[in-house]
Amino acid sequence: MDPLTLGSLVALATIGVLFSGISVAAGLLVVSAGFILIFDGASSLSLMPEVFFGKLDNFALLSIPMFIIMGAAISSTRAGADLYEALERWLTRIPGGLVVSNLGACALFSAMSGSSPATCAAIGKMGIPEMRKRGYPDAVAAGSIAAGGTLGILIPPSVTMIVYGIATETSIGRLFLAGVVPGILLVALFMLWSLYSTWKSGNAQVLQAGNYSWRERIEILPRVLPFLAIIVGVLYAMYGGIATPSETAAVGALLCLLIAMVIYSMWSPRAIWTVLRDSTKESVMILFIIGAAGVFSYMLSSLFITQSIAAWIGDLEVNRWVLMAMINLFLLVTGFFLPPVAVILMAAPILLPIITTAGFDPIWFAVVLTINMEIGLISPPVGLNLYVINGIAPDIKLKTILMGSLPYVACMVVAIVLLCLFPGLALWLPDLVMGDAP
């Protein structure tokens, strides 16, 4: 059978299996085993365990559970509430400052936790009721938190970037740095839209928060600054040549646990066990998907599907930006149905040779891909962040949350366009800190 036709069958079978409700990792293994058995013979199935565990034989993978423990330790405390309150006190005089402070809190908390759902839950529990109480429309209150939560997969340290780095064998350090400026850009676009919508509503003065003294503003800082110091310290250790990403992640996880215990009195063995248990569950899920995606990639390669698709697209006489637009559309659609980790592990090995042949930088592409995944987090039918917000505020209809998040989707599209026009937004900082890429 022609490899391209076979590739179409694999795509249809994968979609059908995943829509059956089976887990992503199990679905990938079922599809891989089925096509290897039919087209490569039963003898090839014996290689699947070796490929699966070989994909997990990577020292960089140790950073994933460590960064997840960091996020879980932070999420289990009042750090999100304190961060939100600190920004509210400092941004009180800005018209519409409450929604701006919520977005700022989402950006900082996502940098500390690396988790979009955790960011939505931690900031939304405080921010949404407060914004509604002060007269913000439900769509603005819910949509801003849903969008702000997506920043967790872009701003470092990002587990999504680690997964991309492992899947494509690119530098995790460069990927982290590549997400910094685009992350700041997205935060700025979100805040600008929020300020504009507040001004346009004519309620700028009404929507100001309360007045706080300088003493009230300063007294909240000691509860927040230690966590921020850990993030800065982790990044400094990584880029200062002091330690590898895995080593810095381990130290960061330990420090986050200690700070949670000291500042927030999380001394209970049950609370610590909960953090470690939840972190283990999430880590195993991600590692299981990584192993299964390795088997899936092996199947595509052994049946010459990956090579044929890359050659076919390479032979297309289309402008490379038209090709990138098609890739973005593909990523956007898949992001509607699958979690970011699954999309990256399934698509990156196929897309990497295509984008490099077209002359695109894989580090730059990682940022574009991640922003597409952010859009998927606030888009139906999956739209995980939409359901998290709906769980926090069940009296706000899902349609209202979606409509409130749409302007922020537009901001993400603008960010992708700006990255296409100015690739240096993603590449300048990695090249500055780590030198030009080889």
C-alpha positions in Angstrom: 0.0 0.0 0.0 1.2 3.5 -0.8 2.7 5.1 2.4 0.6 8.3 2.0 -2.6 6.2 1.8 -1.4 4.2 4.7 -0.8 7.4 6.6 -4.4 8.5 6.0 -5.6 5.2 7.4 -3.4 5.6 10.5 -4.8 9.1 11.0 -8.4 7.9 10.7 -7.8 5.0 13.0 -6.1 7.1 15.6 -8.9 9.7 15.6 -11.5 6.9 15.9 -9.7 5.2 18.8 -9.1 8.4 20.7 -12.7 9.4 20.3 -13.8 6.1 21.8 -12.8 7.5 25.2 -9.7 5.4 25.7 -6.7 7.1 27.3 -4.3 8.8 24.9 -1.4 6.6 25.8 -3.4 3.3 25.5 -4.9 4.5 22.2 -1.6 5.2 20.7 -0.3 1.8 21.7 -3.4 0.0 20.3 -3.1 1.8 16.9 0.6 1.2 16.8 0.3 -2.5 17.6 -2.5 -3.0 15.1 -0.7 -1.4 12.1 2.7 -3.1 13.0 0.9 -6.5 13.2 -0.9 -6.0 9.9 1.8 -4.5 7.8 5.1 -5.5 9.4 4.3 -8.9 10.9 4.0 -10.3 14.3 7.8 -10.5 14.7 8.0 -6.7 14.8 5.7 -6.5 17.9 8.6 -7.8 20.0 10.4 -4.5 19.5 7.5 -2.4 21.0 8.6 -2.9 24.7 12.2 -2.0 23.7 11.1 1.1 21.9 8.7 2.1 24.8 11.2 1.8 27.5 14.0 3.2 25.3 12.0 6.4 24.9 11.9 6.7 28.7 15.7 6.1 29.0 16.4 9.8 29.0 18.0 11.7 31.9 16.1 14.9 30.9 12.8 13.2 31.8 13.7 13.4 35.5 12.9 17.2 35.3 9.3 16.5 34.6 8.2 15.0 38.0 10.4 17.5 39.8 8.8 20.5 38.1 5.4 18.9 38.7 6.2 18.6 42.4 7.1 22.3 42.4 3.7 23.2 40.9 1.9 20.9 43.2 3.6 22.2 46.3 2.7 25.8 45.3 -0.9 24.9 44.3 -1.5 23.2 47.7 -0.9 26.5 49.6 -2.5 29.9 49.6 0.3 31.2 47.3 -2.2 31.8 44.5 -4.5 33.8 46.8 -1.6 35.8 48.3 -0.2 36.5 44.8 -3.6 37.7 43.6 -4.0 39.9 46.7 -0.6 41.4 46.4 -1.1 42.5 42.8 -4.6 43.8 43.6 -3.1 46.0 46.3 -0.4 47.3 44.0 -2.5 47.9 40.9 -5.5 49.3 42.7 -5.4 52.8 41.1 -5.4 51.5 37.5 -8.8 51.7 35.9 -9.8 48.1 35.4 -6.8 47.2 37.6 -8.6 44.2 39.1 -8.7 42.3 35.8 -5.1 43.4 35.1 -4.0 42.1 38.5 -5.7 38.8 37.8 -3.9 38.4 34.5 -0.6 39.3 36.2 -1.3 36.8 39.0 -2.1 34.2 36.4 1.2 34.9 34.6 3.3 34.7 37.8 1.5 31.7 39.2 1.8 29.8 36.0 5.5 30.5 36.0 5.6 29.0 39.5 3.3 26.0 38.9 3.7 25.3 35.2 0.0 24.1 35.2 -2.8 25.8 33.3 -5.7 24.1 35.3 -3.9 24.8 38.6 -3.5 28.5 37.6 -7.2 28.8 36.7 -8.3 27.1 39.9 -5.9 29.0 42.2 -6.5 32.5 40.8 -10.1 32.0 39.7 -11.4 31.1 43.2 -10.3 34.5 44.4 -10.5 36.6 41.3 -13.8 35.7 39.7 -16.0 36.4 42.7 -14.1 39.6 43.4 -14.5 40.9 39.9 -18.2 40.0 39.8 -18.7 41.8 43.1 -17.1 45.0 41.7 -19.3 45.0 38.6 -17.2 43.3 36.0 -19.3 41.4 33.4 -19.3 37.6 33.9 -17.7 37.1 30.5 -14.8 39.4 31.3 -14.3 37.9 34.8 -14.4 34.3 33.6 -12.8 34.7 30.2 -9.7 36.6 31.5 -8.9 33.9 34.1 -9.4 31.1 31.5 -7.1 32.8 29.1 -4.6 33.8 31.8 -4.4 30.2 32.9 -3.1 29.1 29.5 0.2 30.9 30.1 1.3 28.0 32.3 2.4 26.0 29.2 4.5 28.8 27.7 6.2 30.7 30.5 9.2 28.8 31.9 9.6 26.4 33.6 7.2 24.7 31.3 6.6 20.9 31.2 5.2 21.3 27.7 8.5 22.7 26.5 10.4 19.9 28.2 8.3 17.3 26.3 8.9 19.2 23.0 12.6 19.2 23.7 12.7 15.5 24.3 10.5 14.7 21.3 12.6 16.8 18.9 16.0 16.5 20.7 16.3 20.2 21.0 17.8 22.2 23.9 15.4 22.5 26.8 17.4 25.5 28.1 16.9 27.3 24.8 13.2 26.4 24.7 12.7 27.8 28.2 14.3 31.1 27.2 12.4 31.2 23.9 9.1 31.3 25.9 10.0 34.3 28.0 9.6 37.2 25.6 6.5 35.7 23.8 5.0 35.0 27.3 5.5 38.6 28.3 4.1 39.7 24.9 0.9 37.6 25.5 0.5 39.0 29.0 0.9 42.6 27.6 -1.7 41.9 24.8 -4.1 40.4 27.4 -3.7 43.4 29.7 -4.1 45.9 26.8 -7.3 44.3 25.7 -8.6 44.3 29.3 -7.8 48.0 29.7 -9.4 48.9 26.4 -12.5 46.9 27.1 -12.8 48.5 30.5 -12.3 52.0 29.0 -14.8 51.2 26.3 -17.5 50.1 28.8 -17.4 53.6 30.4 -17.0 52.1 33.9 -13.3 52.6 34.3 -13.7 54.5 37.6 -16.4 52.2 39.0 -14.2 49.2 38.3 -11.3 50.4 40.3 -10.5 48.3 43.3 -10.3 49.6 46.9 -7.6 51.9 48.3 -4.7 50.4 50.2 -2.0 52.0 52.2 1.7 51.5 51.5 1.9 49.4 54.7 -0.8 47.1 53.4 0.9 46.8 50.1 4.3 45.9 51.6 3.2 43.5 54.3 1.9 41.0 51.8 5.2 40.7 49.9 7.0 38.3 52.3 4.5 35.6 51.6 5.0 35.8 47.8 8.6 36.8 47.2 10.2 33.5 48.3 8.4 31.5 45.6 9.4 34.1 43.0 12.9 33.9 44.2 12.9 30.1 43.7 11.9 30.6 40.1 14.6 33.2 39.5 17.1 30.9 41.3 16.2 27.9 39.2 16.6 29.8 36.0 19.9 31.3 37.1 21.3 27.9 38.1 20.2 26.5 34.7 21.6 29.3 32.6 24.6 30.2 34.8 26.1 26.8 34.1 25.7 25.7 37.7 23.4 22.7 37.1 21.4 20.8 34.5 17.7 21.3 34.1 17.0 18.0 35.9 19.3 19.0 38.8 17.8 22.5 39.1 14.3 21.0 39.0 15.1 18.7 41.9 16.5 21.5 44.0 13.5 23.7 43.1 11.0 21.0 44.1 12.7 20.6 47.5 12.8 24.3 48.1 9.1 24.7 47.2 8.2 21.9 49.6 10.2 23.5 52.4 8.7 27.0 51.8 5.2 25.5 51.7 6.0 23.9 55.1 7.6 27.0 56.7 5.5 29.9 55.3 2.1 28.1 55.0 2.6 25.6 57.9 2.1 22.6 55.7 3.5 20.2 58.3 0.8 17.5 58.1 2.2 14.2 56.6 -1.2 13.8 54.9 -0.8 17.1 53.1 2.8 16.3 52.0 1.6 12.8 50.9 -1.2 14.4 48.8 1.3 16.6 47.0 3.6 13.7 46.3 0.7 11.4 45.3 -0.8 13.8 42.9 2.6 14.7 41.4 3.3 11.0 40.9 0.0 10.4 39.1 0.5 13.3 36.7 4.1 12.4 36.1 3.2 8.8 35.3 0.5 9.9 32.9 2.9 12.1 31.0 5.7 9.5 30.9 3.2 6.9 29.8 2.2 9.2 26.9 5.8 9.8 26.0 6.6 6.1 25.9 3.5 5.4 23.8 4.2 8.2 21.5 7.7 6.8 21.0 6.1 3.5 19.8 3.7 5.4 17.6 6.6 7.3 16.0 8.4 4.0 15.5 5.4 2.6 13.7 5.1 5.6 11.4 8.8 5.5 10.6 9.0 1.7 10.1 6.1 1.9 7.6 7.8 4.9 5.9 4.8 7.1 6.6 6.8 9.9 8.2 9.4 10.0 5.4 6.8 9.9 2.7 4.8 12.8 4.2 7.9 14.9 4.6 9.0 14.2 1.0 5.5 14.9 -0.3 5.2 18.2 1.4 8.8 19.1 0.4 7.8 18.5 -3.2 4.8 20.8 -3.0 5.5 24.1 -4.8 3.9 26.3 -2.2 5.2 29.4 -0.4 6.7 28.4 2.9 4.4 30.8 4.8 1.4 29.1 3.1 2.9 25.8 4.4 3.2 27.3 7.9 -0.4 28.6 7.8 -1.5 25.0 7.0 0.6 23.6 9.8 -0.9 26.2 12.2 -4.4 25.2 11.1 -3.6 21.6 11.7 -2.2 22.3 15.2 -5.2 24.5 16.0 -7.7 21.8 15.1 -5.9 19.0 16.9 -5.5 21.2 19.9 -9.3 21.4 20.1 -9.5 17.7 20.8 -6.2 16.6 22.4 -4.1 17.8 25.4 -0.9 19.7 24.5 1.4 16.9 25.5 -0.3 14.4 23.3 -0.3 16.8 20.3 3.4 17.6 20.7 4.5 13.9 21.0 2.3 12.8 18.0 3.0 15.8 15.7 6.5 17.0 16.5 8.4 14.1 15.0 6.4 14.4 11.8 6.5 18.2 11.5 10.1 18.7 12.5 11.7 17.6 9.2 9.1 19.5 7.3 9.7 22.9 9.1 13.5 22.5 9.0 13.4 21.7 5.3 11.2 24.9 4.8 13.8 26.9 6.6 12.0 27.5 10.0 13.8 27.3 13.3 12.6 24.5 15.5 13.0 26.6 18.7 10.9 29.3 17.1 8.4 26.7 16.0 8.1 25.4 19.5 6.7 28.8 20.7 4.2 28.9 17.8 3.1 25.4 18.5 2.7 26.1 22.2 0.5 29.2 21.6 -1.7 27.1 19.3 -2.0 24.6 22.2 -3.0 27.5 24.5 -5.9 28.4 22.1 -7.0 24.7 22.4 -7.2 25.0 26.2 -9.9 27.6 25.9 -11.7 26.2 22.8 -14.5 23.6 22.7 -15.1 20.7 22.6 -12.3 19.8 25.1 -11.2 23.3 26.3 -10.0 22.1 29.7 -9.7 25.6 31.2 -13.4 26.4 30.3 -14.5 23.5 32.4 -12.2 24.4 35.2 -13.7 27.9 35.3 -17.2 26.5 35.0 -16.5 24.3 38.1 -15.3 27.3 40.1 -18.3 29.4 39.1 -21.1 27.0 38.0 -23.7 29.8 37.8 -21.8 31.2 34.8 -22.8 29.5 31.6 -20.2 27.7 29.6 -21.2 29.8 26.6 -20.5 33.0 28.6 -17.1 31.8 29.6 -16.3 30.9 25.9 -17.5 34.3 24.6 -15.4 36.1 27.3 -12.3 34.1 26.2 -12.6 34.8 22.5 -10.9 38.3 22.6 -7.9 36.6 24.2 -7.9 34.0 21.5 -7.6 36.9 19.0 -4.7 38.2 21.1 -3.0 34.8 20.7 -3.5 34.9 17.0 -2.0 38.3 16.9 1.0 37.0 18.9 1.5 34.2 16.3 1.4 36.7 13.5 4.0 38.9 15.3 6.2 35.9 15.8 6.0 35.1 12.1 6.9 38.7 11.2 9.6 39.0 13.9 11.1 35.6 14.7 13.6 37.4 17.0 10.9 37.7 19.6 11.5 34.0 20.4 15.1 33.6 19.3 16.8 36.8 20.6 17.0 35.8 24.3 18.2 32.2 23.7 20.9 33.5 21.3 21.9 36.2 23.8 22.2 34.0 26.8 23.4 30.7 25.2 25.0 32.0 22.0 24.0 31.4 18.4 22.4 28.0 17.8 24.7 25.5 16.0 
